[in-house]
Amino acid sequence: MSPTTRVTMLDFWSIIVFLVNSVIFILIGVNTHITIFSAWKEILVAIMAVTVARAAVVHPVMTYYSSPNLWKHVVFWGGLSC
């Protein structure tokens, strides 16, 4: 198989995977009952807990590696880890 064919096949299957993931995401959304949002307080607490936990992990680690403060904020809000 030529290199051009490999790249074309990789691009083709990447698009197929994206479309299938999109369909699955939409089907899950259609199947989700609106009553799940009656637990909005628990959802809000979970979001806050994840945000605090992310800050508790990212900032000390980035400080250990002597990263600039701007990088700390970018990594924190980007949801990335070192």
C-alpha positions as CSV (number, residue, x, y, z in Angstrom):
1,M,0.0,0.0,0.0
2,S,1.5,3.4,-1.0
3,P,2.0,6.2,1.6
4,T,-0.7,8.3,-0.1
5,T,-3.2,5.4,0.2
6,R,-2.3,5.0,3.9
7,V,-2.9,8.6,4.6
8,T,-6.2,8.6,2.7
9,M,-7.4,5.5,4.5
10,L,-6.4,6.9,7.9
11,D,-8.3,10.1,7.2
12,F,-11.4,8.1,6.0
13,W,-11.5,6.0,9.1
14,S,-10.9,9.0,11.3
15,I,-14.0,10.6,9.8
16,I,-16.0,7.4,10.2
17,V,-15.0,7.1,13.9
18,F,-16.0,10.7,14.4
19,L,-19.4,10.2,12.8
20,V,-20.1,7.0,14.8
21,N,-19.1,8.7,18.1
22,S,-21.4,11.6,17.2
23,V,-24.3,9.3,16.6
24,I,-23.7,7.4,19.8
25,F,-23.5,10.7,21.7
26,I,-26.8,11.9,20.2
27,L,-28.5,8.6,21.0
28,I,-27.4,8.7,24.6
29,G,-28.7,12.3,24.8
30,V,-32.1,11.3,23.3
31,N,-32.4,8.4,25.8
32,T,-31.5,10.5,28.8
33,H,-34.6,11.5,30.8
34,I,-34.9,15.1,31.9
35,T,-35.6,14.0,35.4
36,I,-31.9,13.4,35.9
37,F,-31.6,17.2,36.2
38,S,-33.7,17.1,39.3
39,A,-30.4,16.4,41.2
40,W,-28.9,19.7,40.2
41,K,-27.5,20.3,43.7
42,E,-25.5,17.1,43.6
43,I,-24.3,18.0,40.1
44,L,-23.2,21.4,41.2
45,V,-21.3,20.0,44.2
46,A,-19.6,17.5,42.0
47,I,-18.5,20.2,39.5
48,M,-17.1,22.3,42.4
49,A,-15.3,19.3,43.9
50,V,-13.6,18.4,40.6
51,T,-12.6,22.0,40.1
52,V,-11.1,22.3,43.6
53,A,-9.3,18.9,43.2
54,R,-7.9,20.0,39.9
55,A,-6.5,23.2,41.4
56,A,-5.1,21.2,44.4
57,V,-3.2,18.9,42.0
58,V,-2.2,21.3,39.2
59,H,-0.8,24.3,41.1
60,P,1.6,22.4,43.4
61,V,2.9,20.2,40.6
62,M,3.4,23.2,38.3
63,T,5.1,25.1,41.2
64,Y,7.4,22.1,41.7
65,Y,8.5,22.3,38.1
66,S,9.0,26.1,38.3
67,S,6.5,26.9,35.6
68,P,5.3,30.4,35.0
69,N,2.1,31.4,36.7
70,L,0.3,31.9,33.4
71,W,1.1,28.3,32.5
72,K,-0.5,27.1,35.8
73,H,-3.7,28.8,34.9
74,V,-3.7,27.5,31.4
75,V,-3.1,23.9,32.5
76,F,-5.8,24.3,35.3
77,W,-8.5,25.6,33.0
78,G,-7.5,23.2,30.1
79,G,-8.0,20.2,32.4
80,L,-4.5,19.0,31.6
81,S,-1.9,17.4,33.8
82,C,1.8,17.7,33.6
